[in-house]
Amino acid sequence: MRVDPKRQRARMVRELEARGIHDPAVLAALGQVPRHLFVQEALRARAYEDTALPIGYGQTISQPSTVARMTMLLETFPGCRVLEIGTGSGYQTAVLAALGCVVLTIECVRELYLQTRGLLQSLALRDVHTLLGDGTLGLPDAAPYDRIIVTAGGPVVPQPLLRQLDDGGILLIPVGTKPRNQRLLRLERRGDIIEKTDLGPAAFVDLVGNHGW
C-alpha cells in the first residue's frame, strides 16, 4: 500500500501539538518540509515517527519533537539570520528556511556535506548557504547572527560562537561532560552580559572541532 507523506506529516504535526509544541509557525514549517527526503531510502517508511534515525557517517536526524522544540526555543522571525552548527541531514536547516530565516549552516563531515548540499539545492530553498568546516569556530566573516543553533553536543560552549552572537541574540547548544549526555542551554546576549538558562537533559551526537570533542 502506498504511503502518503502529506498525510503522515499532518499526523506528525497533530502529535507534536499534543506534546506541547504550540507555535503555529513552527508547526506549519514542520508540516511543510518533506522529512522523508532527509532520511535513508530504506528508512523512509519511518520518516514521520517521533524517533531519531541514522543518516550515515555516525550521524542521525533528530526526532521531530526535538527539532520542533529547538526551533520553538530559538524564537526566530522572518529575515532572522541564523548560524547553524552541524548541518547533518539538512532537516533542521529546511525547517528554519521554511520559517523565512536566512540560514548559514556548517558541516564538518565532507561526504555528508556534499550529500546534504545537493539535497538542499534540489529543494530550491531560499537564503540557505552551506559550508564545510569546523563549526565550533563559527563564521566570523558573516557575523553577527540573530540566532545560533548547535545540533551536536560538546563539553563547553564555544567562545567563538558567543562572540558572534548579536545583541539580543539567542544561542541554543547541548553541553555536557560526557558524549551524548548533555543539558540543553539557552544563552541570550544582553550587551556584555550573557544570560544562561538550563532547559533540561538532551542527547545529541558529538560536536567535533577545536572547541568540541
MDAnalysis code that builds the backbone (N, CA, C; Angstrom):
import MDAnalysis as mda
import numpy as np

u = mda.Universe.empty(639, n_residues=213, atom_resindex=np.repeat(np.arange(213), 3), trajectory=True)
u.add_TopologyAttr("name", ["N", "CA", "C"] * 213)
u.add_TopologyAttr("resid", np.arange(1, 214))
u.add_TopologyAttr("resname", ["MET", "ARG", "VAL", "ASP", "PRO", "LYS", "ARG", "GLN", "ARG", "ALA", "ARG", "MET", "VAL", "ARG", "GLU", "LEU", "GLU", "ALA", "ARG", "GLY", "ILE", "HIS", "ASP", "PRO", "ALA", "VAL", "LEU", "ALA", "ALA", "LEU", "GLY", "GLN", "VAL", "PRO", "ARG", "HIS", "LEU", "PHE", "VAL", "GLN", "GLU", "ALA", "LEU", "ARG", "ALA", "ARG", "ALA", "TYR", "GLU", "ASP", "THR", "ALA", "LEU", "PRO", "ILE", "GLY", "TYR", "GLY", "GLN", "THR", "ILE", "SER", "GLN", "PRO", "SER", "THR", "VAL", "ALA", "ARG", "MET", "THR", "MET", "LEU", "LEU", "GLU", "THR", "PHE", "PRO", "GLY", "CYS", "ARG", "VAL", "LEU", "GLU", "ILE", "GLY", "THR", "GLY", "SER", "GLY", "TYR", "GLN", "THR", "ALA", "VAL", "LEU", "ALA", "ALA", "LEU", "GLY", "CYS", "VAL", "VAL", "LEU", "THR", "ILE", "GLU", "CYS", "VAL", "ARG", "GLU", "LEU", "TYR", "LEU", "GLN", "THR", "ARG", "GLY", "LEU", "LEU", "GLN", "SER", "LEU", "ALA", "LEU", "ARG", "ASP", "VAL", "HIS", "THR", "LEU", "LEU", "GLY", "ASP", "GLY", "THR", "LEU", "GLY", "LEU", "PRO", "ASP", "ALA", "ALA", "PRO", "TYR", "ASP", "ARG", "ILE", "ILE", "VAL", "THR", "ALA", "GLY", "GLY", "PRO", "VAL", "VAL", "PRO", "GLN", "PRO", "LEU", "LEU", "ARG", "GLN", "LEU", "ASP", "ASP", "GLY", "GLY", "ILE", "LEU", "LEU", "ILE", "PRO", "VAL", "GLY", "THR", "LYS", "PRO", "ARG", "ASN", "GLN", "ARG", "LEU", "LEU", "ARG", "LEU", "GLU", "ARG", "ARG", "GLY", "ASP", "ILE", "ILE", "GLU", "LYS", "THR", "ASP", "LEU", "GLY", "PRO", "ALA", "ALA", "PHE", "VAL", "ASP", "LEU", "VAL", "GLY", "ASN", "HIS", "GLY", "TRP"])
u.atoms.positions = np.array([
    [0.832, -1.196, 0.000],
    [0.000, 0.000, 0.000],
    [0.874, 1.256, 0.000],
    [0.560, 2.216, -0.842],
    [1.354, 3.431, -0.958],
    [1.139, 4.326, 0.262],
    [2.264, 4.806, 0.799],
    [2.202, 5.699, 1.953],
    [2.123, 7.140, 1.454],
    [1.242, 7.920, 2.028],
    [1.056, 9.316, 1.632],
    [1.836, 10.226, 2.589],
    [2.988, 10.767, 2.149],
    [3.800, 11.596, 3.046],
    [3.050, 12.808, 3.590],
    [2.179, 13.394, 2.770],
    [1.447, 14.580, 3.221],
    [0.546, 14.246, 4.405],
    [-0.128, 13.112, 4.341],
    [-0.989, 12.697, 5.453],
    [-0.150, 12.344, 6.679],
    [0.999, 11.710, 6.439],
    [1.883, 11.374, 7.563],
    [2.394, 12.633, 8.253],
    [2.743, 13.647, 7.460],
    [3.205, 14.910, 8.038],
    [2.101, 15.552, 8.863],
    [0.884, 15.528, 8.335],
    [-0.242, 16.123, 9.063],
    [-0.453, 15.414, 10.404],
    [-0.327, 14.090, 10.395],
    [-0.459, 13.342, 11.642],
    [0.684, 13.680, 12.596],
    [1.902, 13.779, 12.067],
    [3.058, 14.144, 12.891],
    [2.838, 15.504, 13.559],
    [2.325, 16.460, 12.805],
    [2.086, 17.794, 13.349],
    [1.044, 17.747, 14.460],
    [-0.007, 16.970, 14.273],
    [-1.035, 16.835, 15.328],
    [-0.421, 16.243, 16.597],
    [0.454, 15.266, 16.437],
    [1.092, 14.639, 17.593],
    [2.035, 15.621, 18.295],
    [2.744, 16.428, 17.518],
    [3.636, 17.424, 18.109],
    [2.841, 18.464, 18.899],
    [1.709, 18.849, 18.348],
    [0.860, 19.819, 19.038],
    [0.362, 19.238, 20.356],
    [0.025, 17.958, 20.341],
    [-0.426, 17.292, 21.564],
    [0.697, 17.187, 22.595],
    [1.938, 17.203, 22.122],
    [3.096, 17.121, 23.020],
    [3.519, 18.485, 23.555],
    [2.822, 19.545, 23.160],
    [3.110, 20.853, 23.724],
    [3.802, 21.829, 22.795],
    [3.962, 21.469, 21.527],
    [4.520, 22.415, 20.564],
    [3.365, 23.312, 20.101],
    [3.359, 24.542, 20.566],
    [2.178, 25.390, 20.373],
    [2.413, 26.555, 19.416],
    [3.629, 26.707, 18.912],
    [3.913, 27.806, 17.998],
    [3.356, 27.464, 16.616],
    [2.348, 28.192, 16.124],
    [1.724, 27.839, 14.844],
    [2.686, 27.926, 13.660],
    [3.629, 28.857, 13.695],
    [4.586, 28.986, 12.600],
    [5.518, 27.774, 12.546],
    [5.946, 27.304, 13.714],
    [6.812, 26.127, 13.770],
    [6.057, 24.893, 13.297],
    [4.831, 24.741, 13.731],
    [4.019, 23.599, 13.297],
    [3.791, 23.641, 11.785],
    [3.547, 24.825, 11.252],
    [3.332, 24.957, 9.807],
    [4.601, 24.595, 9.040],
    [5.758, 24.990, 9.555],
    [7.025, 24.683, 8.892],
    [7.275, 23.180, 8.876],
    [7.026, 22.508, 9.993],
    [7.221, 21.062, 10.032],
    [6.202, 20.342, 9.167],
    [5.030, 20.941, 9.003],
    [4.039, 20.356, 8.122],
    [4.358, 20.556, 6.653],
    [5.264, 21.465, 6.384],
    [5.622, 21.788, 5.005],
    [6.846, 20.997, 4.515],
    [7.817, 20.764, 5.399],
    [9.091, 20.165, 4.978],
    [8.958, 18.641, 4.834],
    [9.315, 18.079, 3.693],
    [9.181, 16.630, 3.449],
    [10.290, 15.821, 4.141],
    [10.077, 15.474, 5.402],
    [11.131, 14.819, 6.192],
    [11.601, 13.509, 5.555],
    [10.734, 12.831, 4.805],
    [11.120, 11.543, 4.221],
    [12.268, 11.687, 3.223],
    [12.456, 12.869, 2.683],
    [13.561, 13.079, 1.749],
    [14.911, 13.224, 2.460],
    [14.865, 13.434, 3.761],
    [16.086, 13.676, 4.528],
    [16.596, 12.417, 5.241],
    [15.925, 11.290, 5.055],
    [16.360, 10.032, 5.667],
    [16.756, 9.057, 4.567],
    [17.468, 8.009, 4.970],
    [17.876, 6.998, 4.001],
    [16.642, 6.322, 3.404],
    [16.739, 5.962, 2.140],
    [15.580, 5.418, 1.429],
    [14.989, 4.201, 2.136],
    [15.845, 3.363, 2.711],
    [15.377, 2.151, 3.389],
    [14.571, 2.471, 4.647],
    [14.707, 3.700, 5.161],
    [14.034, 4.080, 6.406],
    [12.874, 5.054, 6.182],
    [12.526, 5.290, 4.937],
    [11.521, 6.325, 4.656],
    [10.141, 6.003, 5.221],
    [9.836, 4.738, 5.386],
    [8.547, 4.372, 5.984],
    [8.452, 4.843, 7.434],
    [9.614, 5.112, 8.052],
    [9.648, 5.556, 9.458],
    [9.919, 7.052, 9.589],
    [9.931, 7.752, 8.476],
    [10.369, 9.147, 8.475],
    [9.552, 10.043, 9.388],
    [8.273, 9.745, 9.577],
    [7.409, 10.627, 10.356],
    [7.110, 10.093, 11.757],
    [7.867, 9.054, 12.158],
    [7.814, 8.610, 13.550],
    [8.612, 9.599, 14.396],
    [8.260, 9.694, 15.667],
    [8.997, 10.608, 16.548],
    [10.230, 9.894, 17.096],
    [11.188, 9.687, 16.205],
    [12.409, 8.983, 16.580],
    [13.571, 9.501, 15.762],
    [14.768, 9.430, 16.340],
    [15.984, 9.755, 15.594],
    [16.327, 8.571, 14.691],
    [16.876, 8.868, 13.515],
    [17.218, 7.818, 12.559],
    [18.635, 8.046, 12.046],
    [19.373, 6.956, 11.769],
    [20.740, 7.108, 11.256],
    [20.734, 7.663, 9.836],
    [21.733, 8.508, 9.552],
    [21.865, 9.061, 8.197],
    [23.248, 8.751, 7.618],
    [24.001, 7.887, 8.316],
    [25.342, 7.541, 7.859],
    [26.407, 8.410, 8.509],
    [27.661, 7.958, 8.392],
    [28.820, 8.702, 8.909],
    [28.752, 8.922, 10.428],
    [28.036, 8.026, 11.131],
    [27.914, 8.141, 12.575],
    [26.981, 9.243, 13.038],
    [26.157, 9.776, 12.127],
    [25.258, 10.887, 12.439],
    [23.803, 10.429, 12.397],
    [22.928, 11.257, 12.950],
    [21.499, 10.943, 12.949],
    [20.695, 12.184, 12.570],
    [19.470, 11.945, 12.127],
    [18.488, 13.022, 12.001],
    [17.695, 13.022, 13.300],
    [17.612, 14.190, 13.945],
    [16.931, 14.272, 15.236],
    [15.443, 13.956, 15.090],
    [14.853, 13.492, 16.182],
    [13.426, 13.192, 16.145],
    [12.635, 14.481, 15.951],
    [11.485, 14.411, 15.306],
    [10.706, 15.615, 15.017],
    [10.398, 16.468, 16.255],
    [10.122, 15.834, 17.381],
    [9.807, 16.619, 18.577],
    [11.010, 17.427, 19.048],
    [12.227, 16.899, 18.868],
    [13.432, 17.640, 19.225],
    [13.625, 18.828, 18.302],
    [13.455, 18.614, 17.005],
    [13.581, 19.701, 16.034],
    [12.525, 20.777, 16.314],
    [11.316, 20.358, 16.590],
    [10.233, 21.304, 16.869],
    [10.530, 22.119, 18.124],
    [10.987, 21.442, 19.165],
    [11.277, 22.145, 20.426],
    [12.444, 23.122, 20.254],
    [13.512, 22.665, 19.619],
    [14.671, 23.534, 19.400],
    [14.265, 24.759, 18.578],
    [13.467, 24.535, 17.547],
    [13.046, 25.632, 16.686],
    [12.170, 26.615, 17.450],
    [11.271, 26.103, 18.269],
    [10.389, 26.966, 19.053],
    [11.200, 27.801, 20.053],
    [12.184, 27.162, 20.695],
    [13.008, 27.856, 21.681],
    [13.909, 28.908, 21.037],
    [14.195, 28.738, 19.763],
    [15.078, 29.670, 19.071],
    [14.391, 31.015, 18.816],
    [13.061, 31.001, 18.778],
    [12.276, 32.242, 18.637],
    [12.728, 33.051, 17.414],
    [12.664, 32.432, 16.250],
    [13.069, 33.122, 15.027],
    [11.980, 34.073, 14.534],
    [12.318, 34.824, 13.506],
    [11.367, 35.732, 12.865],
    [11.767, 35.815, 11.392],
    [10.858, 36.197, 10.508],
    [11.193, 36.294, 9.088],
    [12.389, 37.223, 8.866],
    [13.364, 36.742, 8.108],
    [14.580, 37.518, 7.859],
    [15.645, 37.328, 8.917],
    [15.346, 36.568, 9.941],
    [16.295, 36.277, 11.021],
    [17.546, 35.595, 10.449],
    [18.725, 36.062, 10.845],
    [19.982, 35.468, 10.377],
    [20.419, 34.401, 11.381],
    [20.425, 33.165, 10.914],
    [20.711, 32.022, 11.786],
    [21.993, 31.333, 11.336],
    [22.896, 31.104, 12.280],
    [24.066, 30.267, 12.047],
    [23.773, 28.903, 12.650],
    [23.797, 27.874, 11.814],
    [23.547, 26.507, 12.282],
    [24.857, 25.728, 12.280],
    [25.169, 25.125, 13.417],
    [26.390, 24.333, 13.549],
    [25.997, 22.857, 13.523],
    [26.388, 22.174, 12.450],
    [26.028, 20.765, 12.275],
    [24.857, 20.624, 11.323],
    [25.129, 20.731, 10.022],
    [24.050, 20.636, 9.032],
    [23.378, 19.275, 9.076],
    [24.191, 18.218, 9.222],
    [23.646, 16.862, 9.274],
    [22.822, 16.535, 8.051],
    [21.608, 16.060, 8.276],
    [20.713, 15.682, 7.176],
    [20.190, 16.896, 6.414],
    [20.216, 18.065, 7.059],
    [19.650, 19.270, 6.459],
    [18.204, 19.527, 6.847],
    [17.625, 18.657, 7.653],
    [16.204, 18.804, 8.001],
    [15.962, 20.054, 8.846],
    [16.785, 20.252, 9.883],
    [16.632, 21.459, 10.700],
    [16.847, 22.708, 9.847],
    [17.802, 22.634, 8.935],
    [18.074, 23.740, 8.017],
    [16.815, 24.096, 7.220],
    [16.177, 23.072, 6.677],
    [14.992, 23.279, 5.846],
    [13.834, 23.841, 6.656],
    [13.688, 23.417, 7.889],
    [12.626, 23.941, 8.757],
    [12.857, 25.429, 9.019],
    [14.104, 25.802, 9.294],
    [14.419, 27.213, 9.524],
    [14.164, 28.039, 8.257],
    [14.509, 27.473, 7.104],
    [14.260, 28.170, 5.840],
    [12.759, 28.356, 5.602],
    [11.967, 27.346, 5.975],
    [10.514, 27.436, 5.818],
    [9.917, 28.532, 6.696],
    [10.634, 28.887, 7.765],
    [10.194, 29.964, 8.651],
    [10.635, 31.339, 8.150],
    [11.332, 31.361, 7.013],
    [11.760, 32.632, 6.440],
    [13.089, 33.132, 6.943],
    [13.875, 32.230, 7.555],
    [15.189, 32.617, 8.066],
    [16.237, 32.600, 6.959],
    [17.269, 33.410, 7.125],
    [18.480, 33.324, 6.311],
    [19.427, 32.403, 7.081],
    [19.742, 31.248, 6.514],
    [20.478, 30.219, 7.249],
    [21.865, 30.014, 6.657],
    [22.879, 30.159, 7.496],
    [24.238, 29.778, 7.152],
    [24.544, 28.535, 7.974],
    [24.821, 27.429, 7.321],
    [24.941, 26.159, 8.032],
    [26.279, 25.493, 7.725],
    [26.945, 25.002, 8.768],
    [28.292, 24.446, 8.649],
    [28.286, 22.969, 9.023],
    [28.901, 22.150, 8.191],
    [29.054, 20.710, 8.433],
    [30.537, 20.357, 8.333],
    [31.008, 19.471, 9.231],
    [32.430, 19.125, 9.234],
    [32.732, 17.813, 8.512],
    [31.720, 16.981, 8.256],
    [31.930, 15.703, 7.564],
    [31.752, 15.939, 6.068],
    [32.838, 15.839, 5.321],
    [32.813, 16.222, 3.914],
    [31.765, 15.453, 3.109],
    [31.699, 14.132, 3.275],
    [30.765, 13.324, 2.493],
    [29.320, 13.723, 2.795],
    [29.024, 13.957, 4.063],
    [27.672, 14.359, 4.455],
    [27.366, 15.766, 3.946],
    [28.349, 16.637, 4.019],
    [28.182, 18.000, 3.496],
    [27.798, 17.979, 2.018],
    [28.512, 17.193, 1.228],
    [28.239, 17.140, -0.212],
    [26.854, 16.559, -0.487],
    [26.507, 15.508, 0.256],
    [25.203, 14.856, 0.083],
    [24.066, 15.812, 0.430],
    [24.192, 16.482, 1.577],
    [23.124, 17.361, 2.055],
    [23.034, 18.635, 1.225],
    [24.169, 19.159, 0.814],
    [24.148, 20.346, -0.035],
    [23.360, 20.078, -1.319],
    [23.573, 18.895, -1.915],
    [22.840, 18.541, -3.127],
    [21.347, 18.457, -2.885],
    [20.954, 17.874, -1.743],
    [19.530, 17.762, -1.427],
    [18.913, 19.138, -1.222],
    [19.568, 19.983, -0.444],
    [19.023, 21.316, -0.182],
    [18.921, 22.136, -1.473],
    [19.900, 21.987, -2.344],
    [19.839, 22.699, -3.620],
    [18.684, 22.200, -4.474],
    [18.423, 20.891, -4.422],
    [17.333, 20.325, -5.226],
    [15.966, 20.815, -4.760],
    [15.880, 21.198, -3.497],
    [14.615, 21.705, -2.950],
    [14.433, 23.196, -3.208],
    [15.467, 23.815, -3.784],
    [15.402, 25.240, -4.160],
    [14.988, 26.126, -2.979],
    [15.593, 25.879, -1.824],
    [15.290, 26.687, -0.646],
    [15.946, 28.053, -0.776],
    [15.238, 29.069, -0.375],
    [15.782, 30.426, -0.435],
    [16.660, 30.711, 0.778],
    [17.699, 31.495, 0.544],
    [18.530, 32.018, 1.639],
    [19.136, 30.933, 2.517],
    [19.593, 29.841, 1.901],
    [20.319, 28.796, 2.613],
    [21.728, 28.710, 2.028],
    [22.725, 28.803, 2.885],
    [24.117, 28.793, 2.452],
    [24.845, 27.695, 3.225],
    [25.355, 26.699, 2.523],
    [26.020, 25.558, 3.156],
    [27.527, 25.722, 3.068],
    [28.208, 25.342, 4.163],
    [29.659, 25.460, 4.210],
    [30.260, 24.221, 4.849],
    [31.476, 23.913, 4.452],
    [32.232, 22.800, 5.027],
    [33.309, 23.380, 5.931],
    [33.366, 22.909, 7.189],
    [34.398, 23.426, 8.078],
    [34.142, 23.080, 9.530],
    [34.929, 23.683, 10.398],
    [34.838, 23.489, 11.843],
    [33.785, 24.440, 12.396],
    [32.615, 23.914, 12.690],
    [31.526, 24.747, 13.167],
    [31.777, 25.390, 14.512],
    [32.664, 24.811, 15.324],
    [32.912, 25.392, 16.648],
    [33.621, 26.742, 16.546],
    [34.160, 27.045, 15.370],
    [34.796, 28.347, 15.143],
    [33.800, 29.365, 14.610],
    [32.606, 28.893, 14.248],
    [31.601, 29.769, 13.686],
    [31.990, 30.254, 12.310],
    [31.464, 31.412, 11.951],
    [31.747, 32.034, 10.661],
    [31.862, 33.537, 10.912],
    [33.018, 33.956, 11.425],
    [33.157, 35.351, 11.867],
    [32.991, 36.381, 10.759],
    [33.330, 36.021, 9.518],
    [33.247, 36.998, 8.431],
    [31.814, 37.464, 8.153],
    [30.835, 36.643, 8.526],
    [29.436, 36.994, 8.282],
    [28.710, 37.389, 9.570],
    [29.417, 37.440, 10.687],
    [28.815, 37.779, 11.980],
    [28.474, 39.273, 12.032],
    [27.566, 39.680, 12.941],
    [26.922, 38.882, 13.985],
    [25.642, 38.211, 13.501],
    [25.155, 37.271, 14.323],
    [23.966, 36.497, 13.995],
    [22.864, 36.766, 15.016],
    [21.630, 36.763, 14.527],
    [20.488, 36.908, 15.436],
    [20.300, 35.656, 16.287],
    [20.576, 34.506, 15.671],
    [20.400, 33.227, 16.350],
    [21.527, 32.274, 15.938],
    [21.949, 31.454, 16.892],
    [22.903, 30.386, 16.603],
    [22.342, 29.105, 17.210],
    [22.277, 28.054, 16.401],
    [21.774, 26.770, 16.879],
    [22.838, 25.708, 16.634],
    [23.152, 24.965, 17.675],
    [24.159, 23.908, 17.594],
    [23.440, 22.576, 17.758],
    [23.535, 21.724, 16.751],
    [22.776, 20.471, 16.768],
    [23.669, 19.273, 17.065],
    [24.718, 19.520, 17.856],
    [25.602, 18.464, 18.350],
    [26.083, 18.899, 19.729],
    [26.425, 17.939, 20.573],
    [26.770, 18.245, 21.950],
    [28.267, 18.235, 22.201],
    [28.747, 19.281, 22.876],
    [30.161, 19.370, 23.208],
    [30.382, 19.572, 24.696],
    [31.650, 19.604, 25.126],
    [31.955, 19.724, 26.552],
    [31.814, 21.139, 27.098],
    [31.872, 22.144, 26.206],
    [31.790, 23.551, 26.630],
    [31.019, 24.344, 25.583],
    [30.647, 25.564, 25.945],
    [30.085, 26.494, 24.966],
    [31.252, 27.135, 24.220],
    [31.371, 26.938, 22.911],
    [32.486, 27.540, 22.174],
    [32.467, 29.069, 22.256],
    [33.527, 29.640, 22.750],
    [33.595, 31.098, 22.893],
    [33.483, 31.843, 21.562],
    [34.025, 31.293, 20.453],
    [33.854, 31.997, 19.181],
    [32.382, 32.200, 18.811],
    [31.521, 31.242, 19.177],
    [30.103, 31.381, 18.867],
    [29.473, 32.489, 19.696],
    [29.843, 32.578, 20.951],
    [29.306, 33.647, 21.804],
    [29.724, 35.016, 21.275],
    [30.954, 35.111, 20.791],
    [31.443, 36.396, 20.271],
    [30.713, 36.803, 18.996],
    [30.169, 35.827, 18.277],
    [29.493, 36.116, 17.008],
    [27.983, 36.329, 17.167],
    [27.506, 36.285, 18.401],
    [26.082, 36.458, 18.692],
    [25.765, 37.943, 18.838],
    [24.771, 38.407, 18.105],
    [24.390, 39.817, 18.137],
    [23.721, 40.159, 19.469],
    [23.679, 41.446, 19.773],
    [22.981, 41.903, 20.978],
    [21.509, 41.524, 20.862],
    [20.969, 40.877, 21.879],
    [19.607, 40.366, 21.843],
    [19.502, 39.005, 21.195],
    [20.644, 38.470, 20.741],
    [20.651, 37.180, 20.059],
    [20.566, 36.002, 21.016],
    [20.173, 34.861, 20.468],
    [19.989, 33.634, 21.250],
    [20.854, 32.530, 20.671],
    [21.543, 31.817, 21.558],
    [22.341, 30.640, 21.196],
    [21.760, 29.430, 21.908],
    [21.447, 28.385, 21.164],
    [20.997, 27.112, 21.735],
    [22.079, 26.077, 21.503],
    [22.476, 25.375, 22.567],
    [23.539, 24.384, 22.433],
    [23.426, 23.316, 23.524],
    [23.585, 22.030, 23.171],
    [23.672, 20.976, 24.176],
    [25.119, 20.906, 24.709],
    [25.271, 20.908, 26.027],
    [26.599, 20.875, 26.642],
    [26.618, 19.829, 27.749],
    [27.703, 19.034, 27.792],
    [27.835, 18.036, 28.847],
    [29.237, 17.476, 28.926],
    [29.577, 16.902, 30.070],
    [30.924, 16.386, 30.270],
    [31.109, 14.993, 29.680],
    [30.003, 14.375, 29.259],
    [30.078, 13.061, 28.625],
    [29.370, 13.107, 27.280],
    [29.925, 12.442, 26.259],
    [29.260, 12.414, 24.956],
    [27.840, 11.854, 25.057],
    [26.922, 12.470, 24.311],
    [25.512, 12.069, 24.228],
    [24.795, 12.104, 25.580],
    [25.291, 12.943, 26.480],
    [24.655, 13.114, 27.783],
    [24.831, 14.581, 28.168],
    [23.907, 15.412, 27.682],
    [24.103, 16.851, 27.831],
    [22.903, 17.525, 28.490],
    [23.068, 18.819, 28.714],
    [21.978, 19.711, 29.097],
    [21.816, 20.729, 27.972],
    [20.577, 20.999, 27.592],
    [20.327, 21.983, 26.551],
    [20.358, 23.368, 27.189],
    [21.277, 24.205, 26.711],
    [21.436, 25.549, 27.249],
    [20.944, 26.597, 26.260],
    [20.290, 27.617, 26.805],
    [19.867, 28.780, 26.015],
    [20.626, 29.975, 26.554],
    [21.421, 30.593, 25.691],
    [22.215, 31.752, 26.092],
    [21.753, 32.965, 25.301],
    [21.453, 34.038, 26.011],
    [20.959, 35.252, 25.360],
    [21.894, 36.414, 25.694],
    [22.325, 37.127, 24.655],
    [23.227, 38.256, 24.870],
    [22.440, 39.525, 25.174],
    [22.808, 40.182, 26.265],
    [22.271, 41.484, 26.628],
    [23.451, 42.422, 26.822],
    [23.900, 43.042, 25.736],
    [25.109, 43.852, 25.814],
    [26.309, 42.952, 26.099],
    [27.018, 43.248, 27.173],
    [28.172, 42.437, 27.550],
    [27.797, 41.285, 28.475],
    [26.516, 41.173, 28.781],
    [26.051, 40.131, 29.712],
    [25.436, 38.975, 28.923],
    [25.775, 37.749, 29.327],
    [25.186, 36.546, 28.740],
    [24.272, 35.902, 29.783],
    [22.986, 35.844, 29.485],
    [22.025, 35.203, 30.388],
    [21.871, 33.737, 29.967],
    [22.109, 32.833, 30.902],
    [22.079, 31.403, 30.590],
    [20.899, 30.727, 31.281],
    [20.191, 29.899, 30.524],
    [19.074, 29.125, 31.055],
    [19.293, 27.654, 30.731],
    [19.159, 26.801, 31.737],
    [19.261, 25.345, 31.549],
    [17.866, 24.816, 31.230],
    [17.730, 24.230, 30.044],
    [16.422, 23.761, 29.576],
    [16.239, 22.252, 29.736],
    [17.135, 21.612, 30.476],
    [16.934, 20.203, 30.764],
    [17.839, 19.275, 29.976],
    [17.684, 17.963, 30.220],
    [18.571, 16.979, 29.598],
    [18.404, 16.890, 28.090],
    [19.492, 16.518, 27.415],
    [19.493, 16.359, 25.964],
    [20.498, 15.280, 25.598],
    [20.317, 14.689, 24.427],
    [21.243, 13.658, 23.940],
    [21.452, 13.857, 22.447],
    [22.608, 14.418, 22.090],
    [22.939, 14.705, 20.698],
    [24.247, 14.021, 20.325],
    [24.484, 13.884, 19.028],
    [25.765, 13.361, 18.560],
    [26.868, 14.329, 18.971],
    [28.116, 13.871, 18.873],
    [29.245, 14.657, 19.363],
    [29.533, 15.882, 18.491],
    [29.835, 16.983, 19.156],
    [30.287, 18.193, 18.494],
    [31.796, 18.071, 18.285],
    [32.197, 18.055, 17.032],
    [33.611, 17.839, 16.700],
    [34.234, 19.150, 16.259],
    [35.454, 19.428, 16.741],
    [36.156, 20.640, 16.327],
    [37.070, 21.152, 17.407],
    [37.652, 22.324, 17.169],
    [38.596, 22.930, 18.107],
    [38.012, 23.127, 19.491],
    [36.705, 23.421, 19.543],
    [36.041, 23.683, 20.821],
    [35.004, 22.610, 21.133],
    [35.186, 21.439, 20.542],
    [34.296, 20.295, 20.783],
    [35.095, 19.111, 21.278],
    [34.607, 17.925, 20.984],
    [35.299, 16.706, 21.413],
    [36.475, 16.428, 20.484],
])
